[in-house]
């Protein structure tokens, strides 16, 4: 997925995941691609935006409800990726869940 997600009119929810990676890939790239594919198949998934430079990565996923977010969090493949993240891939990370109440989109 690339570019700006095409989300519906609010309200909906955003999950903001900010992270700093450890050195080396250690299977991260392959798992990240798998998680994007799997998340996009989940009920309630609305879209995703992601950016990473040498130090900081930020991924924002959009969901129709808090229940959809909870179900994704409990997905077994996602839980396995979360554990790998804690033990191998991330120096640190932050996860924030927000309700989107207003949006302004601009397209040419």
N, C-alpha and C positions, 0 to 999 in steps of 0.2 A: 504494500500500500504506500502510495506516495501522494504528496500534495495535501491540500486542506480537505478535511472530511466534509461531506455534504450531509449535515445533520438536519433533522426536522425542526419545526418551530418548538421553542421551549414550552414547558419545562422538560428537562431530561437531566441525566447525571453524567459527570466527568470523573474518571479515575486518573489521577496524575501520579505517574511513577517517575521519580528522579533518582538517578543512580550514578555512582562512580565505580568503574570496573577495575578488576585486578588485571595484571599483565597477562597477555596471551589469550588466545581464543578459547581453548579447552572445551570445544564443542558448543560454545555460546551462540555463534551465528546460525548454525543449523537448528538449534532449539528455539531461538528467537523467531525464525521463519515459521517453524511448526506452530508456535504459540499464536502468531498472527493469523495463520490459516485456521486454527482451531477456534480462536475467539470469534472470528468472523462468521463462524457457523452456529454460534450460540444464539438462542432465543433472546431477544432484547438488545443485541449488539447493534449499534448505530454507525460506528466508524472509528477511525484511529488516525492519530498524527504522531510522528516520531522524529526526533533529531538527536544526533550524537556528534560531539567533537572529541578531541583527544582526552578530555577530562570528564565531561558531564554529558549524560544522556537523559532525555526527557521523552516519555511516551504518555500520550493522553488518549484514553479510550472512552468512548461515549456509549451510554446505556439508557434504556427506556425506564428502568426502575432500580431501586435498591435491591429488590429481590433478584433481578437478573445479575447484578454485580455479585451478590452472595453465591448464587449458583455457579458462576464462573470461578470465583475464589475456591470453591470446593471441588472443582473438576479434578479428577485424579491425575491426568497428565500435567495440568497446570500446577498442582501441588508438588509433583516431582520436580518441575522446573523451579519452583519457589525454593525448595530445599537445596538444589544445586546452586542457586543464586547465593544463598546464605553461606554455603560451605566453599564455593570455588570462584564464582564470577564477580561478586560485588565486594568492594571495600566498605561501602555504606550505601544506603538507599532510604528514600522517604516515599510514603504512599499517602495520598490525600484524596478524599472523595468529596465532591462538591455538587451542589444542585445548580444547574444552569437555568437562570431565570430570564435572561435576555441575550440576544446575539445580534450582531451586525455583520453581514457578509458582503464582500465586494468582489465582483468578477468582471473581467474585461471580456 
